[in-house]
């Protein structure tokens, strides 16, 4: 289990008192695109996943945003598994 997997597991168990840097670290490890437009929010995006959560960069991040981020990362992980299966089938 990697460090970012441990962080994600802790986010699932306790969605309180997280910083935007923690979310960004998990997102980077999953290959998620991180956008920081000119406002105070950070947008996480991944090709093929419909919901792209927009999280305020204020501290602490409210649990509702952490829960949405965790659900997004789980969808990204599912999408990556599907992409890997498709790649393996195409190699055959």
C-alpha positions as CSV (number, residue, x, y, z in Angstrom):
1,X,0.0,0.0,0.0
2,X,1.5,3.3,-1.1
3,X,1.5,6.5,1.0
4,X,-1.2,8.0,-1.2
5,X,-3.3,4.9,-0.7
6,X,-3.0,5.3,3.0
7,X,-4.0,9.0,2.8
8,X,-7.0,8.0,0.7
9,X,-8.1,5.3,3.2
10,X,-7.8,7.9,6.0
11,X,-9.9,10.3,4.0
12,X,-12.6,7.7,3.7
13,X,-12.6,7.0,7.4
14,X,-12.4,10.7,8.5
15,X,-13.3,13.3,6.0
16,X,-12.5,16.2,8.3
17,X,-9.4,18.5,8.6
18,X,-7.8,17.9,5.2
19,X,-5.7,20.3,3.3
20,X,-5.8,20.9,-0.5
21,X,-2.2,19.7,-0.7
22,X,-3.3,16.2,0.5
23,X,-6.0,16.0,-2.1
24,X,-3.5,17.2,-4.8
25,X,-1.0,14.5,-3.8
26,X,-3.6,11.7,-4.1
27,X,-4.9,13.1,-7.4
28,X,-1.3,13.3,-8.9
29,X,-0.7,9.7,-7.9
30,X,-3.8,8.6,-9.7
31,X,-3.0,10.6,-12.9
32,X,-5.7,13.1,-12.4
33,X,-5.4,16.6,-14.0
34,X,-5.4,19.4,-11.5
35,X,-6.6,22.8,-12.7
36,X,-6.3,26.0,-10.7
37,X,-8.3,28.7,-12.4
38,X,-8.0,32.3,-11.2
39,X,-10.4,31.7,-8.3
40,X,-10.0,30.0,-5.0
41,X,-11.0,26.6,-6.1
42,X,-9.1,23.6,-7.4
43,X,-10.7,21.4,-10.1
44,X,-9.8,17.7,-10.5
45,X,-10.5,16.2,-13.9
46,X,-9.9,12.8,-15.5
47,X,-10.8,11.8,-19.0
48,X,-13.8,9.4,-19.0
49,X,-15.0,10.4,-15.6
50,X,-18.1,12.7,-15.7
51,X,-18.0,14.3,-12.3
52,X,-15.0,16.7,-11.9
53,X,-15.1,18.0,-8.3
54,X,-14.3,21.6,-7.7
55,X,-12.9,21.9,-4.2
56,X,-12.4,25.3,-2.4
57,X,-8.7,25.8,-1.4
58,X,-9.7,27.1,2.1
59,X,-8.5,25.3,5.2
60,X,-10.0,23.1,6.5
61,X,-11.8,21.6,3.6
62,X,-15.4,20.7,4.5
63,X,-16.2,17.0,4.7
64,X,-18.7,17.2,1.9
65,X,-15.9,18.2,-0.5
66,X,-13.6,15.5,0.7
67,X,-16.3,12.9,0.3
68,X,-17.0,14.0,-3.3
69,X,-13.2,13.9,-4.0
70,X,-13.0,10.3,-2.6
71,X,-15.9,9.2,-4.7
72,X,-14.2,10.9,-7.8
73,X,-10.9,9.1,-7.1
74,X,-12.8,5.7,-6.8
75,X,-14.4,6.4,-10.2
76,X,-10.9,7.2,-11.6
77,X,-9.6,3.9,-10.2
78,X,-12.4,2.0,-11.8
79,X,-11.8,3.8,-15.1
80,X,-8.1,2.9,-15.0
81,X,-8.9,-0.7,-14.4
82,X,-11.2,-0.7,-17.4
83,X,-8.5,1.0,-19.5
84,X,-6.0,-1.6,-18.5
85,X,-8.4,-4.5,-19.4
86,X,-9.1,-2.9,-22.8
87,X,-5.4,-2.5,-23.5
88,X,-4.7,-6.1,-22.6
89,X,-7.6,-7.3,-24.9
90,X,-6.2,-5.2,-27.7
91,X,-2.8,-6.7,-27.3
92,X,-4.2,-10.2,-27.9
